[in-house]
Amino acid sequence: MASPSTGYQIHSINFNPHILSPSRTKFTSLSLNFSNAKHPLKWNHIGSPRMFTVPVVSIMASRSSRELLPPALDSSSEPPAIFDGTPKLYISYACPYAQRTWIARNLNQGLQEKIQLVPIDLKNRPDWYKEKVYPANKVPSLEHNNEVKGESMDLIRYIDSNFEGPSLFPDDHSKREFAEELYSYFDSFYKAVISSLKEDKLNDATFDFIETALSKFVDGPFFLGTFSLVDIAYAPFIERFQPFLLEGKKYDITTGRTKLAAWIEEMNQIEAYTITKRDPKEHLESYKRRFLSQV
């Protein structure tokens, strides 16, 4: 897929080789800086010799953190201009499924300008959302090419395939195969964790599977080695499970799981993800209301 043509002068870069595989250059330390008058970018890397290409544009531009997030629309809100040719991503700031698609949108700077973010108040949904946009009345949904599509796992693939930017789905056959396995496993993972929370009986095997999955490829700390759609699929949920299990159940999911601990640390270096995160206290209070009242 073609990269957007954004003009930057090189001064210094913070380069994570596991996220982008950029023109083949061998280096032990690299300091570059993409900047222009409007959107300064910084990117730095110091490490052992590696072979890389320098990418033309960062897919995790720091200007994303300065995006002004619109307020959530509720039953008193007027709808945006629907089917006017502007792609729109309908989300809820608190929904982990919607968060997946929000992350996918953020990963390419150009998509923040191309795909309009339309947050919905799920506790007080506007009638027009169901009547005029998405009859399923759920988030996320994406309005594009005069159609509205839903289901977060499908949408992150759709965004990756139908908009410009480096693909986050690997070409390598073994990685694609494993990605499909992890996509299929997600529902089992989610149900196992939720079931353990309801029953107040934790199952180590659930997070042991994640640790094993993160150990399969050695070319990076992510599920497929390099950052991919699989990481986007799991991150919003582990983000919520971790603080509740730690404080509510006194269970640290990273204890004895060095790969999982490293993955969480690496995810927290990706701005396209971190700007979508909620305060852990919000997740904690939400899960306390949901589960601790049952035990």
N, C-alpha and C positions, 0 to 999 in steps of 0.2 A: 504494500500500500504506500502511496506517495506521502512524503512528509510535507507539512505546510511550509511555505517559504517565508520565514520570519528572519529579518536581518539582525544579526548580532556581531559585535566585534569580540574577539577572543582576548580575555585578560587572565581569567583563572576559572577552573572547573572543579566541582566536587563530584568525582566520577565513581559510581558504584558499578563494577564490572558485572555483577550478577543481575542487574536490572536492564542494562543495555549492552549489547555486544557490538560496539562500534568499529575508520580505515586502519588497517592493521599497523599498529605502532607498538614497539617494544619499549617499556619504560619501567623504572623502579620508583619514580615519583613523578607526578603530573600535577601541575597547578595551572588551571585555565579559568577564565572568567568570561562568560557570555554577557554582553551588556548592550543596550541601546538606550536612547533617551527616555523611552517610555517604560521598558520592562527589564530592569537589571536582573541578571541571573548569576549565581555563584556555584562553582562546582570544583572540588578539590579531591585528590587521591594521592596517598603515599602508601606504597606497599611493595611486595616482591615483584620481580619482572614478569610482565604478562604481555600478551599480544592483543591489541585492541585497535579499533577504528574510532576516531573522534566523530561523534554524531553531529549532524548539521544543526539540529534543534533538540533541546532538552524536552522530553515528554513530561517532565515533572517541574515545570517552570515555577519559580518562586512567586510569581505574581498571583498564582492561584490562591495563596493565603490571603490576598487582599480583595478577593471577590466579595462584594457586598451581598450577603445572603438575604433573599426576600422573605418577608413574614409569611407564615403558613396561612393559606386561604381557608376560611370556614364558611358556615352557612350564610353569613351576611356578606360574603365577598362576591364581587362580580367576576365572571370567568375571564381568562385571558382571551385574546383573539385566537379562535380555534380554527385549525386547518387553513392558516394564512401563509403556509409555506415555510414557517420557522419550526424546526424540530423542537419538541418540548418533552422534557423528562419530568414526569409527575412522581413525586416522592413524598415521604414523611421523614423529617430529620431524625425521628426516633426509631424508625423501622430498619432492622438489619437486612432485610431483603432489598429494600430500596437503597440502602447504603451501598450494596454491591454495585448497582448501576451508577450511583453517584461517583464512586471511586473510578469506575471505568471511564466516565466522562472527564474526570479531572486529570487523568493521566496524560491527556494531550491538551496542551494549552489552547490550541485553536478550537477545540470542542467546547470549552467554557464559553466562548463567544458564539459558537454556532448552535449549540443545544441549550435552549432556555430552561432554567431550573424552575419548576413550579411546585412548591411544597404544599401539601394538603394537611389540614388538621383532621386527623383520623377520629378524634373524639367528637368532632362537630363538622362532619363532612358537608360540603356544599352539594345541593341536589343536582346542580348542573354537571358535576363530575360524572355521576352515574348516567344521567340522561343524555349528555352530549359528547362525553369523552370516552369513558370506559365502563360499559354495562356491568362488568364484574365488580366495580366499585372498590377495587383494591389498588394498592401501590406495590411496586412501581408499575408505571406504564410509559410507553414512549410513542409520541405522535411524530410520524415521519412519513413523507411521501403520501399524504392523505390517508394514512392508515394508523391505527393505534394497536400496539402490540403489548403484551404483558408477560409475566413470569420472569423473575430476576435472572435465573440461570440462562434462559434463552436470550434475554436482553443484553447481558454482558457479551455474549458471543455475537449478537447482532451488531452492537456498537463497535466491537473489534473488527468485524468483517465489512461494515458498510460506511465507515467514516475513515478519514485519512489518519495516518500515524502508523508507527511500527506495530506489527501484530504481536499480541500477547498469547498466541496459541502456537506451540512449537511445530517446526517442520519435521523434526526427528520422530520416526515412527514409534519407537519404544516410549517416548515421552507422551506422544498423543494418546497412545493406548493406555498409559498409566493415568493420564488426565481424565479419560473417560471413566476409568475405574473409580477415581476419586470423586468425580461428579456423581456417579451412581451411589457411592457409599455415603454421601452427605446426609441423606434422609435418615439412614441407619444411625449415623453419628449423632445427629440432632435428637432423634427419638430416644436414644440410649441415655444421653445426658439428661434430658428432660424427665425421663422415667426415673432416673436415679435421684433427681432432685425431689420429685413427688414422693418417692418411697423412702427418702432419707437414707439411701444405701448406695454409696458410690462404687463405681465399677472401674478399677484401674485399667482394664483392657481397652476401654474406649479411648483414653488418651495415649495408651501404649501404642495403639494402631497409628495415631497421628505421629508419634515419635518414630515409629518404624517407617512410615511413609516419607518422612523428612530425611531419612537416612538412605533412601534408594539411589539418589543421584549425588555425586560428589563435586559437581562443578558449581556449587553455590548453596546457600542456606535455605532456599525455597523448595516447595514441593517438587518442582521439576528442575531443580538446580537453579535456573534463572527465574526471575519473577514472571508470573503468568496469571491467567484467569483463575486458576485453581486457588491461588493465594487470595484473590479477591473474593472467591466463593466462601472461603472458610473464615477469613479475618473478622468480619462483623460479629460472628457468633462466638468465637473464642474471646473476642474483646469483652463480651457480656458475661460469659461463663467464668472467666478468670477471677474478677473481683468478688463475685458472689460466692464462689466456691472457697476463696481464700478467707473472706471475713465471715460469711454466713455458715460455712461448713468446716472451716479451719483446714482446708485441703488446698495445697499448692500444686497446681497442675504441672509446674516446671520442675518440681523436686525429682531428681533422678532422670530427668528428661532434658538432656543438654541441647538436643536438636530443637526441641520445641522452644526452649528458653531463647536460643539464638534466633529462631524464626520470629518470635515476638519482638525481640530487640531490633531485628532488621526491618520488620514491618513498620515499626515506630520511627524509622528513618525516612520513610516514604511520605512526602508531604501530601501527595494526592490522596493518601489514606488518612493521615493524621488530621487533616482539616475536616474530615467527616466524622471524627470521633466525638462521642459525648463525654461529659464528665463521668468518670467511673462511679461517683457517688449516685448519679442518676440511675445507672444500671443496677447498682446495689439496692437502692430503695425500691426500684421496680420489681426486682426479683424477690426481695423480702416480702413485699405485699403479695406476690404471686405464689410463693412457695412456703415461707416460714409460717404463714397463717394456717397452713394445712397440717403442720406437724405438732 
